[in-house]
Amino acid sequence: MSIILLVPPNAEGFIRDTYYGCWHKKKFINYSWPPLYLRQLNTLISNSKIFDLSKRTSEKAINILIKEKPKIIIVNIGTYTFQEDHLFLKKLKQKISCKIIAFGQHSTILPNDTLKSGVIDFAIKGEPEEIIQKVVKNINEYDKLKKINGVCLKNHISEEKAQIKNLDKVPIPKRNLEFDNKYFNPLARNLPYTSMTITRGCPYSCTFCTVPSLYGKTFRKRSINIVIKEIKQIKELGYKEIFFRDENLTLDKKYIKELCEKIIKEKIEISWIGNSRVDTVDFELLKIMKKAGCHLLKFGVESSNQNMLNLLKKGTTIKQVKQTVENCKKIGIDTLCHFMIGNPGETRKDILKTINFAIELDPRYASFDVLINYPKTNILNEKQTKISKEELNKLHNYAFRKFYLRLGYIFRHLLNTKSFTELILKIKSTIQLWKGLLVNE
């Protein structure tokens, strides 16, 4: 039985396995990540293949899939892309007879909406890895499927989400160096790169974020020895860098310290990037992370306004932001700070202050994205900004122009490189950025 793990076409380049609360369709740099969660399912399901058709047209993608004649298609669908994905799958089903299983953000948060048209046959609420083999095995046995926690059918919505208590049960995913060479990460220092996760769950209550809805608030982590085994395997395959996709890699300081010490002790030389929070790292931890290969951390700063951070229930302070970014600079870890615009009740003046704060903070990179009011997030209860979409788009463009088109920044950015690969990536991403900014001037 042919089973396809599908990344559908998407003109905007949206990465479906991100579960945060901001995005903007206008990407100045065309970064892309390997489909990590599909890769984990690929390891679990025999006779399955990954088809990343994100950069194909709908017509070309359908023709490719017709030739494969799949009996089952498994797809990760995000709320932001649901309408586009649904239309594509509807066209596909008119051409081939197959069962479609959806997992991810939309099927977890809105399973009824996912299934209501009948195009998608099954929706998985929560984490699919522990139940996917049962679902595939019993694909035509609806009575059996209804008994599996997390499996939703059009006339049966599971009350429970599928959640994996022991992350060590999630297998080390199959990786393919040749397959991954097509993915581009401008933040990488060395290529080829891949991604992995070592934890799940987030105990925080950021009002804009869907992560707790998908992974829950219970923080779980993989055993250090298994993580080290995967890192060694990645290095043996020829990869030179890892992007840790965890929502907050440094939530458990003791755990990440132990992991870094193990990497140092085992003399595993590989560079890496991770997501963090400004309140979960300190100077000593950053030093150990740097020694273990960390060259960049990503932080969700969101706003320059403390009252706004409080409203978003971020749980961080502007003082912590400044201190952590400064600590990273002293130690030699680059930072990417994420800022949101269009927050509840936000004015144009507020957004301009945040843009100026980003310049004052002077991280190595800054990202500005427009808030998305996702279903089932608490931000829907707040008074929304009165700024029009058109004005937000202009402010989004202005933010990137003001931050990146500074002569001092450009020279520092290009001169402060640690490898030839990094220099080439920077030149490539800088050209993309300039093109995007100047075209949209």
C-alpha positions in Angstrom: 0.0 0.0 0.0 1.5 3.3 -1.1 1.5 6.0 1.6 2.5 9.6 0.9 3.6 12.1 3.6 2.7 15.4 1.9 3.8 19.0 2.1 1.2 20.7 -0.2 1.9 23.5 -2.6 2.0 27.0 -1.0 2.7 30.2 -2.8 3.6 32.1 0.4 6.2 29.5 1.6 4.4 29.0 4.9 6.0 26.5 7.2 3.1 24.5 8.6 4.8 22.9 11.6 5.3 26.2 13.3 2.7 26.9 16.0 3.3 30.5 17.1 1.0 33.5 16.7 2.6 35.6 14.0 3.3 35.4 10.3 3.5 37.6 7.2 2.9 36.4 3.7 5.6 38.7 2.3 8.9 36.9 3.1 11.9 39.0 2.2 14.2 35.9 2.6 13.1 32.5 1.3 14.1 30.3 4.2 12.8 26.8 4.4 13.1 23.9 6.9 13.1 20.1 6.4 9.6 18.7 7.3 10.7 17.3 10.7 7.4 15.8 11.8 6.7 14.1 8.5 10.2 12.7 8.7 9.3 11.2 12.1 6.2 9.6 10.7 8.1 8.3 7.7 10.4 6.4 10.2 7.3 4.8 11.7 5.3 3.9 8.6 6.5 1.3 6.2 6.0 1.9 2.5 5.8 5.7 3.1 7.5 8.4 1.1 7.9 12.2 1.8 6.8 14.5 -1.0 7.6 18.1 -0.4 5.7 19.8 -3.2 5.5 23.2 -1.5 7.2 25.0 -4.4 5.2 23.3 -7.1 2.0 24.6 -8.7 -1.2 22.8 -7.8 -1.4 21.3 -11.3 2.2 19.9 -11.3 1.8 18.6 -7.7 -1.4 16.7 -8.6 0.2 15.2 -11.7 3.1 14.0 -9.6 0.7 12.4 -7.0 -1.4 10.8 -9.7 1.6 8.9 -10.9 2.3 7.6 -7.4 -1.3 6.3 -6.9 -1.3 6.6 -3.1 -3.9 4.9 -1.0 -3.2 7.1 2.0 -2.0 10.7 2.1 -0.9 12.1 5.5 -0.6 15.9 5.6 0.3 18.5 8.3 -2.1 21.4 7.9 -1.8 24.8 9.6 -4.7 27.1 10.3 -3.2 29.8 8.2 -3.0 27.6 5.1 -6.1 25.6 5.7 -8.2 27.1 2.9 -5.5 26.7 0.3 -4.6 23.2 1.5 -8.2 22.2 1.5 -8.8 23.4 -2.0 -5.7 21.5 -3.2 -6.8 18.3 -1.5 -10.3 18.7 -3.0 -8.9 18.9 -6.5 -6.6 16.0 -5.8 -9.5 13.8 -4.6 -11.3 14.4 -7.9 -8.3 12.8 -9.6 -7.4 9.9 -7.3 -9.2 7.7 -4.8 -7.4 7.8 -1.5 -7.8 8.4 2.3 -6.5 11.7 3.7 -5.2 12.0 7.3 -4.6 15.5 8.6 -2.6 16.3 11.7 -1.0 19.4 13.2 -2.4 22.8 14.3 -5.7 23.0 12.5 -6.8 19.4 13.1 -6.0 19.7 16.8 -7.7 23.0 17.4 -10.6 22.8 14.9 -11.2 19.1 14.1 -14.8 19.7 13.1 -13.8 22.4 10.6 -11.1 20.1 9.3 -13.5 17.3 8.5 -16.8 19.1 7.7 -16.5 19.0 3.9 -15.6 15.4 3.7 -12.4 16.0 1.7 -10.2 15.1 4.7 -11.2 11.7 6.1 -9.5 11.7 9.5 -8.1 14.4 11.8 -5.6 13.7 14.5 -5.9 15.8 17.6 -2.5 16.3 19.3 0.7 14.3 18.6 0.4 11.6 15.9 3.6 9.5 16.4 2.3 7.1 19.0 -1.0 6.3 17.2 -0.2 6.7 13.5 0.6 3.0 12.9 -2.8 2.0 14.4 -4.6 4.5 12.2 -2.9 3.3 9.0 -3.5 -0.4 9.9 -7.2 0.2 10.6 -7.8 2.8 7.9 -11.0 1.1 6.8 -12.1 -0.1 10.3 -14.1 2.9 11.5 -15.2 1.3 14.7 -11.6 0.5 15.7 -10.5 4.0 14.8 -13.1 5.6 17.0 -11.6 3.8 20.0 -8.2 5.5 19.5 -7.7 8.6 21.5 -7.0 11.6 19.3 -8.5 10.2 16.1 -11.5 12.2 14.8 -13.9 11.3 12.0 -16.7 13.4 10.6 -19.3 11.9 12.9 -16.9 11.3 15.8 -14.7 13.9 17.5 -12.3 12.4 20.0 -12.6 14.1 23.4 -9.0 13.4 24.2 -5.8 14.6 22.5 -3.1 12.1 21.6 -0.1 13.0 23.8 3.2 11.1 24.2 4.2 11.0 27.8 7.6 9.4 27.1 9.4 11.2 24.2 12.0 8.5 24.1 9.3 6.5 22.2 9.5 8.9 19.3 12.1 7.3 17.0 15.1 9.1 15.6 13.9 10.2 12.2 15.3 9.0 8.9 17.4 11.7 7.3 18.6 12.1 3.7 21.5 14.5 3.0 20.7 14.9 -0.6 17.0 15.6 0.1 17.9 18.2 2.7 20.3 20.2 0.5 17.3 22.0 -1.1 16.4 23.7 2.3 17.8 27.1 3.0 18.4 28.7 6.4 20.1 32.1 6.3 20.9 31.8 10.0 23.1 28.8 9.5 26.8 29.1 9.9 27.6 25.7 8.3 25.9 23.5 5.6 24.3 21.1 5.2 22.0 21.6 8.2 19.1 19.6 9.6 16.6 20.1 12.4 15.6 18.1 15.5 13.6 18.5 18.7 14.4 17.2 22.2 11.5 18.5 24.2 7.7 19.2 23.9 5.1 21.2 25.9 5.2 24.7 27.2 3.9 25.8 30.6 3.7 29.5 29.7 0.4 31.3 28.8 1.3 33.6 26.0 -2.2 34.7 24.7 -1.2 34.5 21.0 0.4 31.1 20.9 -1.1 27.8 19.9 1.7 25.6 21.2 -0.1 24.6 24.5 -3.2 23.7 22.5 -1.1 21.2 20.4 1.5 19.9 22.8 -0.1 20.8 26.2 1.5 22.6 29.1 3.3 19.6 30.5 7.0 19.9 29.7 8.6 16.7 28.5 12.1 15.9 27.4 14.0 13.1 25.8 16.8 11.2 27.6 20.2 12.9 27.3 21.8 9.7 25.9 19.2 9.3 23.2 19.7 13.0 22.2 23.4 12.5 22.0 22.9 9.3 19.9 20.8 11.3 17.4 23.4 14.2 17.3 26.2 11.7 16.6 24.1 10.1 13.9 23.5 13.5 12.3 27.2 14.2 12.3 28.0 10.8 10.8 25.6 11.4 8.0 27.6 14.5 7.0 25.5 17.3 8.5 27.4 20.2 10.0 24.7 22.1 11.8 21.5 21.5 13.7 18.5 23.8 14.3 16.8 22.7 17.5 13.1 23.4 16.8 12.0 23.1 20.4 9.6 25.9 21.5 12.0 26.7 24.4 15.2 24.7 24.4 16.4 26.3 27.7 13.2 25.8 29.8 15.0 23.3 32.0 18.4 24.8 32.7 19.8 21.8 34.4 18.8 19.6 31.5 20.3 21.8 28.7 23.4 22.3 30.8 23.8 18.5 31.2 23.3 18.1 27.4 25.9 20.7 26.6 28.4 19.2 29.0 27.9 15.8 27.4 28.5 17.3 23.9 31.7 18.9 25.1 32.8 15.7 26.9 32.1 13.5 23.9 34.0 16.1 21.7 31.1 16.3 19.2 32.0 19.3 17.0 28.8 20.6 15.4 27.3 24.0 15.3 23.7 24.7 16.3 20.8 27.1 16.7 17.9 27.1 19.2 14.8 28.8 20.4 14.9 30.3 23.9 13.3 32.8 26.2 15.1 35.8 27.8 14.2 34.6 31.3 15.4 31.0 30.9 19.1 31.6 30.2 21.8 33.2 32.4 25.4 34.1 31.7 26.9 30.9 32.9 24.5 28.7 30.9 25.2 30.8 27.8 28.9 30.2 28.2 28.4 26.4 28.3 26.1 26.5 25.3 28.6 28.5 23.3 31.3 26.0 24.1 29.0 23.2 23.1 28.5 24.7 19.6 25.6 27.1 20.0 26.2 30.2 17.7 22.7 31.7 17.6 19.6 31.9 19.9 16.1 33.1 18.9 14.1 35.1 21.3 10.5 36.2 21.2 10.7 39.8 22.4 7.4 40.8 20.8 7.1 44.4 22.0 9.1 47.3 23.5 6.1 48.1 25.8 6.0 46.4 29.1 2.3 46.9 29.5 1.8 45.1 26.1 4.0 42.2 27.3 1.9 41.9 30.4 -1.3 42.0 28.3 0.1 39.2 26.1 1.0 37.3 29.3 4.5 36.9 28.0 6.0 36.7 31.5 9.2 38.6 30.6 10.4 42.1 31.2 12.2 44.7 29.0 15.0 44.6 31.5 15.5 40.8 30.9 15.4 41.4 27.2 18.2 43.9 27.3 20.3 41.9 29.8 20.0 38.6 27.9 20.9 40.2 24.5 23.8 41.9 26.1 25.0 38.7 27.7 24.8 36.9 24.3 26.9 39.7 22.7 29.6 39.4 25.5 29.8 35.6 25.1 29.7 35.6 21.3 26.3 34.1 20.6 24.3 35.8 17.9 20.6 36.6 18.5 17.5 36.8 16.4 14.8 38.8 18.2 11.2 38.4 17.0 8.8 41.3 17.2 5.1 41.3 16.6 3.1 44.2 15.2 -0.7 44.6 15.3 -1.0 43.6 18.9 -4.2 44.2 20.8 -5.0 47.9 21.0 -1.6 48.8 19.5 -1.2 52.2 17.8 1.1 53.3 15.0 3.1 55.1 17.6 3.5 52.0 19.6 4.7 50.0 16.6 7.3 52.7 15.7 8.6 52.6 19.3 9.1 48.8 19.0 10.9 49.3 15.7 13.2 51.9 17.3 13.7 49.6 20.3 14.8 46.8 18.0 17.5 49.1 16.5 18.6 50.2 20.0 18.8 46.6 21.1 20.8 45.8 18.0 20.6 42.0 17.9 22.4 40.3 15.0 19.0 39.7 13.3 15.5 41.0 13.8 12.2 39.6 12.5 9.0 41.6 12.4 5.7 39.7 11.8 2.0 40.6 11.9 -0.1 39.1 14.7 -2.5 36.3 13.7 -5.5 35.9 15.9 -5.6 32.1 15.9 -8.8 30.2 17.0 -8.8 29.0 20.6 -6.2 31.5 21.8 -6.9 34.0 24.6 -5.8 36.9 22.5 -9.3 36.8 20.9 -10.7 38.2 24.1 -8.7 41.4 23.9 -9.5 44.6 22.1 -8.0 44.5 18.6 -5.8 47.1 17.0 -7.6 49.7 14.8 -4.8 49.8 12.3 -5.9 48.6 8.9 -4.2 45.6 7.2 -2.9 47.9 4.5 -1.2 50.1 7.1 0.2 47.1 9.0 1.7 45.9 5.7 3.4 49.3 5.2 4.7 49.2 8.8 6.0 45.7 8.3 8.0 46.8 5.3 9.2 49.9 7.1 10.4 47.9 10.0 12.6 45.7 7.9 13.9 48.6 5.9 14.8 50.7 9.0 16.5 47.7 10.7 18.4 46.2 7.8 19.2 49.1 5.5 21.7 50.7 7.9 25.2 51.0 6.5 26.8 50.2 9.8 24.7 47.1 10.2 25.4 45.9 6.6 29.2 46.2 7.0 29.2 44.5 10.5 26.9 41.8 9.2 29.1 40.9 6.2 32.4 41.3 8.0 31.6 39.3 11.1 31.6 35.9 9.5 33.1 32.7 10.9 33.2 30.5 7.8 33.1 30.7 4.0 29.7 29.0 4.0 28.3 31.6 6.4 29.6 34.4 4.1 28.0 32.9 1.0 24.7 32.5 2.9 24.8 36.1 4.1 25.5 37.4 0.7 22.6 35.3 -0.7 20.2 36.4 2.0 21.3 40.0 1.8 20.6 40.2 -1.9 17.2 38.6 -1.4 16.4 41.1 1.4 17.5 44.1 -0.6 15.4 43.0 -3.6 12.4 42.5 -1.4 12.8 45.8 0.4 13.6 47.9 -2.7 10.8 46.4 -4.8 8.3 47.1 -2.0 9.6 50.6 -1.3 
